Amino acid sequence: MGCISFIYTRFEDTHTAIIDPETFENVQRIRSNVKRYPDGWGEAAPLTGLLYCADCGGKMYVHRTNNGKRISQYTCSQYSKVPVGVLCSTQHRINESAVLTLVSDMLRAIAEYSRNDRAEFIKAVQETQAEQQASDITRKRKRLAAAQKRAGELEKLICKIYEDNVLGKLPDARYAALDAQYAKEQESLSGEIAELEKAIAGYEQSRKSAEKFIALVDKYENFDNLTTTMLNEFVEKILVHERDRKGSIETTQEVEIYFNFVGRYIPPHFGEVNLTPEELEALRKKEERKDKLHQAYLRRKANGTQKRYEDKIKEKG
């Protein structure tokens, strides 16, 4: 009997999709990000998979303090790996509620700005997006050219060592070692080139993504209660910096929010507050006290007092 073979050809986008691509991608993000907290509470942490350490790039993991309040906090996963403090020097600890409040406030400000001056909002989003992507895409294009050049060189080298081996100029053992080395580099370059080409092609298409972000903002009436779905729809990633001061209950901490489609966008005048001279003086005194508490913390850490205190707390827990 003869051998019968079948050739299957796939044609995409010939039927109306059941769900749009954005919804599908968002569902996949939620499924990959959201995990159940491994204790009896069984609560999902809404920011899981979105927070990253600004210094080492490691993921931030959620912890809950069971002191009657069940406060959810995120810390850098790299910091706690043994030996502690080597991969990342500090915890970058931050309360979940603080991040959620910041995201909510920023989305609320963006929505208000969008409604008040639509044309200016669209222009600002597009300009921010173009500015952020310009340097990155230039770097990627340079790297792509270098990778493609090296890939071409490898092809010539592989042909050369093959010919030398056939002609007896290159011993079999040496040929095998070089061939394996070049093949490994070639495989690595092939994957990198594919990723770079994909990123560059995506950049050309992303000029329209500002419109998708604007449509997403229009989709919701308010941002008072952020659901896991909303967070994954809007947020690409959040970078958490270390606190400016330690040892003080109140301190400042930089948090960078990167949105899907547009990257890091901050609406005009967000967070600006006009203070009276009396309020400015009170703030100065408050900041001065925070500095003193921070310096006291650093002294305790240097002489070992802080570690002994923390170990004692762990023993009680």
C-alpha positions in Angstrom: 0.0 0.0 0.0 1.1 3.5 -0.7 1.8 6.1 2.0 -0.9 8.8 2.2 0.1 12.1 3.7 -2.0 15.1 4.6 -1.0 18.7 4.5 -2.9 21.1 6.8 -2.9 24.8 6.2 -4.1 27.2 8.9 -5.9 30.4 7.9 -6.2 33.0 10.7 -8.8 35.7 11.2 -11.3 34.2 8.8 -14.1 34.1 11.4 -15.3 36.6 13.9 -13.6 36.1 17.2 -15.7 35.0 20.2 -13.7 37.5 22.4 -11.4 40.3 21.4 -7.6 39.8 21.6 -7.2 42.3 24.5 -9.7 40.4 26.6 -8.1 37.1 25.8 -4.6 38.4 26.8 -5.9 39.9 30.0 -7.5 36.6 31.0 -4.2 34.8 30.4 -2.4 37.4 32.5 -4.8 37.0 35.4 -4.5 33.2 35.2 -0.7 33.3 35.3 -0.5 36.0 38.0 -3.1 35.3 40.6 -2.3 32.6 43.1 -4.1 31.5 46.3 -2.3 32.5 49.4 -1.0 29.2 50.9 -2.8 29.4 54.2 -6.2 28.9 55.7 -7.5 32.3 54.5 -7.6 31.3 50.8 -7.6 34.9 49.7 -6.2 36.0 46.3 -3.6 38.8 46.4 -4.8 41.2 43.6 -1.3 42.6 42.9 0.5 39.3 42.6 2.6 39.2 39.5 2.5 42.9 39.0 5.0 44.2 41.6 8.8 44.1 41.0 11.8 45.3 42.9 13.1 48.5 41.3 16.7 47.7 42.2 17.2 44.0 41.4 14.2 43.3 39.2 13.0 40.4 41.3 9.3 39.7 41.9 7.7 41.0 45.0 6.0 38.3 47.1 3.0 38.9 49.4 3.1 38.2 53.2 0.3 38.7 55.7 1.0 39.7 59.3 -1.5 37.9 61.5 -1.7 40.5 64.3 -5.4 40.9 64.3 -5.4 43.2 61.2 -4.1 40.8 58.6 -2.1 43.5 56.8 -0.9 42.4 53.4 2.7 43.5 52.6 4.9 42.8 49.6 8.7 42.3 49.8 11.4 41.5 47.3 11.8 37.8 46.7 15.5 38.1 46.0 16.3 39.6 49.4 15.1 36.6 51.4 17.0 34.0 49.4 19.9 32.5 51.4 22.2 34.1 52.1 19.8 36.8 53.0 20.6 40.3 51.6 23.1 39.2 49.0 21.0 39.1 45.8 19.2 42.3 46.9 20.4 44.4 49.9 17.0 45.4 51.3 13.4 44.1 51.5 11.7 47.1 49.7 8.7 46.3 51.9 5.4 48.1 51.0 1.8 47.7 52.1 -0.6 46.4 49.5 -3.2 49.0 50.5 -0.7 51.8 49.8 -0.1 50.5 46.2 -3.8 50.0 45.5 -4.6 53.5 46.8 -1.9 55.0 44.5 -3.1 53.1 41.4 -6.7 54.1 42.2 -5.8 57.8 42.7 -3.7 57.9 39.5 -6.4 56.2 37.3 -9.0 58.6 38.8 -6.8 61.6 37.9 -6.2 60.2 34.4 -9.9 59.7 33.8 -10.7 63.3 35.0 -8.0 64.7 32.8 -9.3 62.7 29.9 -12.9 64.1 30.4 -11.8 67.7 30.9 -9.5 68.1 27.9 -9.8 65.1 25.5 -7.6 66.4 22.7 -4.7 67.4 25.1 -5.0 64.1 26.9 -4.6 62.1 23.6 -1.7 64.2 22.6 0.0 63.9 26.0 -0.4 60.1 26.0 1.0 59.7 22.5 4.0 62.0 23.2 4.8 60.1 26.5 4.6 56.8 24.7 6.8 58.0 21.8 9.4 59.5 24.2 9.7 56.3 26.2 9.9 54.0 23.3 12.3 56.0 21.1 15.5 55.3 23.0 14.5 51.6 23.7 13.7 50.9 20.0 16.9 52.6 18.9 18.9 50.3 21.2 17.0 47.2 19.9 17.6 48.1 16.3 21.4 48.5 16.9 21.5 45.2 18.7 19.5 43.5 15.9 22.0 44.7 13.3 24.9 43.5 15.4 23.2 40.1 16.0 22.4 39.6 12.3 26.0 40.5 11.4 27.3 37.9 13.8 24.9 35.3 12.6 26.3 35.8 9.1 29.8 35.5 10.3 28.9 32.2 12.1 27.6 30.8 8.8 30.9 31.5 7.1 32.9 30.1 10.1 30.9 26.9 10.1 31.4 26.4 6.3 35.1 27.2 6.8 35.8 24.6 9.5 33.8 22.0 7.6 36.0 22.5 4.5 39.1 22.5 6.7 38.1 19.2 8.3 37.3 17.6 4.9 40.7 18.7 3.6 42.4 17.3 6.6 43.5 20.8 7.9 41.4 20.5 11.0 41.4 17.4 13.3 38.1 15.8 13.9 38.1 16.5 17.7 38.9 20.2 17.1 36.2 20.4 14.4 33.6 18.8 16.7 34.4 21.2 19.5 34.2 24.3 17.3 31.1 23.1 15.5 29.3 22.6 18.8 30.4 26.0 20.0 29.3 27.8 16.9 26.0 25.9 16.8 25.2 26.9 20.4 26.0 30.6 19.7 24.0 30.4 16.5 20.9 29.0 18.3 21.1 31.7 21.0 21.4 34.4 18.3 18.5 33.0 16.4 16.2 33.3 19.4 17.5 36.8 20.2 17.0 38.0 16.6 13.4 36.6 16.6 12.6 38.5 19.9 14.2 41.7 18.6 12.3 41.6 15.3 9.1 40.9 17.2 9.7 43.9 19.5 10.5 46.2 16.6 7.4 45.1 14.7 5.3 45.6 17.8 6.7 49.2 18.1 5.5 50.1 14.7 2.0 48.8 15.6 2.0 50.4 19.1 1.5 53.9 17.7 -2.2 53.0 17.8 -2.1 51.6 21.3 -2.6 55.0 22.9 -6.2 54.8 21.5 -6.6 51.4 23.3 -5.5 52.9 26.6 -8.0 55.8 26.2 -10.8 53.4 25.3 -9.9 51.4 28.4 -10.1 54.5 30.6 -13.5 55.3 29.1 -14.7 51.8 29.9 -15.0 52.5 33.7 -17.0 55.1 35.5 -14.9 55.1 38.7 -11.8 53.5 40.1 -12.7 53.4 43.8 -12.6 49.6 44.0 -10.0 48.0 41.8 -10.7 44.4 41.0 -8.1 41.9 39.9 -9.4 42.1 36.4 -9.1 45.9 36.3 -5.6 45.8 37.7 -4.5 43.4 35.0 -6.3 45.4 32.3 -4.5 48.6 33.2 -1.2 47.7 34.8 1.8 46.1 33.0 4.1 46.3 36.0 4.9 48.3 39.2 8.4 49.0 40.3 8.9 49.5 44.0 11.9 51.4 45.3 13.3 51.1 48.9 11.9 53.5 51.5 13.7 56.8 51.8 14.0 56.3 55.6 13.7 53.4 58.0 12.8 53.5 61.7 10.0 55.9 61.0 6.4 54.9 60.8 5.8 57.5 58.1 8.2 57.8 55.2 8.3 58.4 51.5 8.8 55.6 48.9 9.0 55.9 45.2 6.6 53.7 43.2 6.7 53.6 39.4 3.5 52.4 37.6 3.7 51.2 34.0 0.4 50.9 32.2 -0.5 48.5 29.4 -0.3 50.2 26.0 1.5 53.4 27.1 4.1 52.6 29.7 4.8 55.0 32.5 2.3 57.9 32.2 1.7 60.4 34.9 -1.2 63.0 34.4 -0.3 66.7 34.8 -0.1 68.0 38.4 -0.7 64.6 39.9 0.2 64.6 43.6 0.8 68.4 43.7 -0.4 70.1 46.9 -0.4 73.8 47.7 0.6 74.4 51.3 0.3 77.4 53.6 3.5 78.8 55.3 2.3 77.2 58.6 1.8 73.8 56.9 5.2 74.0 55.3 6.8 74.7 58.7 4.9 71.8 60.2 6.0 69.6 57.4 9.7 70.7 57.8 9.6 69.7 61.5 8.0 66.4 60.6 10.7 65.6 58.0 13.4 66.6 60.5 12.0 64.1 63.0 11.9 61.3 60.4 15.6 62.0 59.6 16.5 61.6 63.3 14.5 58.3 63.5 16.2 57.1 60.3 19.7 57.9 61.7 18.8 56.1 64.9 17.8 53.0 62.9 21.0 53.0 61.0 23.0 53.1 64.3 21.0 50.2 65.7 21.6 48.2 62.5 25.3 49.0 62.6 25.8 47.9 66.3 23.6 44.8 66.0 20.8 46.0 68.2 18.3 46.0 65.4 19.0 42.4 64.4 18.7 41.2 68.0 15.3 43.0 68.3 14.1 41.5 65.0 15.2 38.0 66.0 13.4 38.4 69.3 10.2 39.3 67.5 10.6 36.3 65.3 11.0 34.0 68.3 7.7 35.3 69.8 5.9 34.9 66.5 
